[in-house]
Amino acid sequence: MLVATAVSVERDAVARACGALPTGSDGEALGVVGRAHPFRPSGTTAHGGGALDLQVIAAGVGPALAAASTASALTAAVLQGDPYDLVVSAGIGGGFQPEASVGSLVVADEIVAADLGAETDDGFVSVTELGFGTVRHQPPEDLVRLVGDAVGARTGAVLTVSTVTGTAERARALRERHPTALAEAMEGFGVAEAAAAHGVPVLEVRAISNPVGPRDRAAWRIPDALAALTEGFGKLLPVLESWNRHDQ
Ligand SMILES: O=C(O)c1cccc(C(=O)CC[C@H]2O[C@@H](n3cnc4c(=O)[nH]cnc43)[C@H](O)[C@@H]2O)c1
């Protein structure tokens, strides 16, 4: 399994859940790499009673870099003859209120590119409505349910945006267009596009660090969200391991 976070603190929060803390600047000794690596790291992160072959990368901020890094890691694994079975986009995110409170976890039942399209006189039109491309990916339904139950997370759409929402008006517009949206972040759709290109299922898990709405950077609770991410991954890893073994 490949876990793609955006930045190193998120990567380390996930690694901590596996009992694997990076030892050096890139943490490679423990199978945890600082960015997409040209070759799959040899380390296997032991987890619980079983051995889960898990690599965590800090793939970069934003959908484009996340897609490029994830695709590189997936391709490298294929070239090594040991492809990944599942890709997880993970990290912190903004939560739509009141559904996704700060410190809670959200599992995506849809990963939606919320700003991929065109503004028109009639409002925003997605690229799909314009007649090309896709703006959504769907993680496996059974896996979403299992993971949501295991970590006590709400399940709903997670939006991918290139610009962090900073006004109540924008938050409202996003929710009007995507009524089931629980969270927004900046990488999920890019990670999902890379996974889809490789025919690999994808999951997105977000720990809520801030409300989606008027910009108040000082109010972001990043350490709380990272702690929630670690705790959540501790609970979801056994689920992923057994899903990987039995349901593929
Ligand atoms: O403070 C800023 O202006 C700023 C601009 C771009 C990015 C950031 C980040 O710190 C984002 C890092 C990371 O966190 C995810 N994230 C967290 N909350 C949100 C949100 O409300 N909307 C979108 N993304 C969010 C995101 O996935 C980034 O990777 C700060």
The ligand as a Tripos MOL2 file, in Angstrom:
@<TRIPOS>MOLECULE
LIG
   30    33     1     0     0
SMALL
NO_CHARGES

@<TRIPOS>ATOM
      1 O1         -1.8530   29.7290    4.8120 O.co2     1 LIG1
      2 C1         -1.9800   29.6840    3.5950 C.2       1 LIG1
      3 O2         -2.2610   30.6510    2.9100 O.co2     1 LIG1
      4 C2         -1.8210   28.3850    2.9120 C.ar      1 LIG1
      5 C3         -1.8530   28.3220    1.5150 C.ar      1 LIG1
      6 C4         -1.6620   27.0880    0.8900 C.ar      1 LIG1
      7 C5         -1.5340   25.9460    1.6500 C.ar      1 LIG1
      8 C6         -1.5520   26.0670    3.0070 C.ar      1 LIG1
      9 C7         -1.4370   24.9120    3.8380 C.2       1 LIG1
     10 O3         -0.9240   24.8970    4.9040 O.2       1 LIG1
     11 C8         -2.0380   23.6870    3.2890 C.3       1 LIG1
     12 C9         -1.3060   22.5000    3.7050 C.3       1 LIG1
     13 C10        -2.0980   21.2560    3.4840 C.3       1 LIG1
     14 O4         -3.2240   21.1890    4.2870 O.3       1 LIG1
     15 C11        -4.3780   20.7750    3.6050 C.3       1 LIG1
     16 N1         -5.4270   21.6840    4.0640 N.ar      1 LIG1
     17 C12        -5.6640   21.9430    5.3570 C.ar      1 LIG1
     18 N2         -6.7250   22.7220    5.5020 N.ar      1 LIG1
     19 C13        -7.1710   22.9980    4.2710 C.ar      1 LIG1
     20 C14        -8.2650   23.7740    3.8040 C.ar      1 LIG1
     21 O5         -9.0640   24.3690    4.5470 O.2       1 LIG1
     22 N3         -8.4320   23.8410    2.4640 N.ar      1 LIG1
     23 C15        -7.6050   23.1940    1.6120 C.ar      1 LIG1
     24 N4         -6.5630   22.4500    2.0330 N.ar      1 LIG1
     25 C16        -6.3450   22.3380    3.3480 C.ar      1 LIG1
     26 C17        -4.0290   20.7900    2.1370 C.3       1 LIG1
     27 O6         -4.3160   19.5260    1.6010 O.3       1 LIG1
     28 C18        -2.5250   21.0960    2.0630 C.3       1 LIG1
     29 O7         -1.7820   20.0330    1.6260 O.3       1 LIG1
     30 C19        -1.6810   27.2620    3.6570 C.ar      1 LIG1
@<TRIPOS>BOND
     1     1     2 2
     2     2     3 1
     3     2     4 1
     4     4     5 ar
     5     4    30 ar
     6     5     6 ar
     7     6     7 ar
     8     7     8 ar
     9     8     9 1
    10     8    30 ar
    11     9    10 2
    12     9    11 1
    13    11    12 1
    14    12    13 1
    15    13    14 1
    16    13    28 1
    17    14    15 1
    18    15    16 1
    19    15    26 1
    20    16    17 ar
    21    16    25 ar
    22    17    18 ar
    23    18    19 ar
    24    19    20 ar
    25    19    25 ar
    26    20    21 2
    27    20    22 ar
    28    22    23 ar
    29    23    24 ar
    30    24    25 ar
    31    26    27 1
    32    26    28 1
    33    28    29 1
@<TRIPOS>SUBSTRUCTURE
     1 LIG1         1 GROUP 0 **** ****
